[in-house]
Amino acid sequence: MQKITGILLCLSLLLSLNTPVRAQRAKFVKRIKTPASKVHPRIKGADISKYSLASQGWAQTYRLNQKFLNSLKTNVPAAPVPNFNLPPKMNAHMRGLTTDTEALIRKNLTLKFTWIQQQPNLGKNLLQKITDREIGFRFYKKLSETNVAFIGEIHGNLPPRIEFANLIKEFKAFHPNRKIVVFSEAAYLKPIEGESVFPYQYYRRGAEGVENPINFTEKETPNARLVDDESLQFKEMFSILSDAGVEIYPIEDAVVAQKESAQGIISTVNGLAERNKGFARTMQAQMEKIRQENPDALFIYYGGMAHTSWAMPTSLPKFFANEKPLVVELIAEKDADKTFSLLPNIWETAHPAFTKTGDKRMFLWEGAPAQAETWGKMTGFDCRIVIP
């Protein structure tokens, strides 16, 4: 009996000692419970993956660019970067940079220069020249192999825009069931009622803010939203594309553009970086919405070459690098020597890709896909078309 009583006393003691331990554990678990998600304020420079369900690959690419974007400062005295053999069109944008940013750009471009100089024959044998009817066939083949393309122009030239519109019109005729979308910096986003933020910040929230394509059958409304700039008269190009069944979406933020124009930075690396962030957010939101019903849609950005060149810091293709976009320089014969490519400063100046020859021609990188892709990123373009 005493033995049983002793056992019961021991069990009672163990239970009394163990109770506070369990209580403490319960409190500890409660203490480390994951807090409710906080609402992130929409502040400049924040990662848009907090606001929209961007594709994982795009979000990763965005974060890689973010470190560089955050280093750009607009409130610094203008101090031009020395022209270290940059193409003149590119060098014109290198104004008002901080010392750190200048060093970062110099390092990046120097690595590319060095890489090209170390390649056999400087890569000249890999840039294939294409002429006559073969141009359309090869260009359409490249378009059919991608879902995203960036077509860059030198502003103030109507012929490249008409050429682009006709190329896409013919491509659409070959692929009538494929949805084709063109984003343009020549049309403003709609103002946001009741919002005290820029539209490009608003678009971080995702597809809830995307617009419908511009309806050119409406009277006055669409044209009123076109950017009022003589060098950006896209009406004829839009008309051809719209008649072909191509959807056209605005991408420029009037508030941002006006602010940067007033500051004199709209065409600088700083200004381009800010605008490209907005462009990329807008494009991404639209693309995600459209892909829900049209997963094979083709998305094309058409605008200034400073936005589209692989060689430019924080250019648009870099935001979508995981999509393996096609980057094209579309140029008029009279501007054949103008480019954002690094090649003219390494090759001889008489190369037909960058001089006036009088014939319509296209240039593509040959070789395995990975090799051609590398050459495009190192030199600035995947494809270059020169029209008379």
Sequence and secondary structure as in RCSB ss.txt:
>XXXX:A:sequence
MQKITGILLCLSLLLSLNTPVRAQRAKFVKRIKTPASKVHPRIKGADISKYSLASQGWAQTYRLNQKFLNSLKTN
VPAAPVPNFNLPPKMNAHMRGLTTDTEALIRKNLTLKFTWIQQQPNLGKNLLQKITDREIGFRFYKKLSETNVAF
IGEIHGNLPPRIEFANLIKEFKAFHPNRKIVVFSEAAYLKPIEGESVFPYQYYRRGAEGVENPINFTEKETPNAR
LVDDESLQFKEMFSILSDAGVEIYPIEDAVVAQKESAQGIISTVNGLAERNKGFARTMQAQMEKIRQENPDALFI
YYGGMAHTSWAMPTSLPKFFANEKPLVVELIAEKDADKTFSLLPNIWETAHPAFTKTGDKRMFLWEGAPAQAETW
GKMTGFDCRIVIP
>XXXX:A:secstr
 HHHHHHHHHHHHHHHHHHHHHHHHHHHHHHT           TT  GGGTS   HHHHHHHHHHHHHHHT  SS
S       SS  HHHHTT  S  HHHHHHHHHHHHHHHHHHHTSGGGGGGGEEEEETTHHHHHHHHHHHT SEEE
EEE SS HHHHHHHHHHHHHHHHH TTS EEEEEEEEE    TT  S HHHHGGG GGG      TTSSSHHHHT
B   GGG  HHHHHHHHHTT EEEEEE HHHHHHHHHHT TTSHHHHHHHHHHHHHHHHHHHHHHHTT TT EEE
EEEEHHHH TTSTT HHHHTGGG  EEEEEEEGGGTT  S SGGGTS TT TTSS  SS EEEEE SSHHHHHHH
HHHHS SEEEEE 
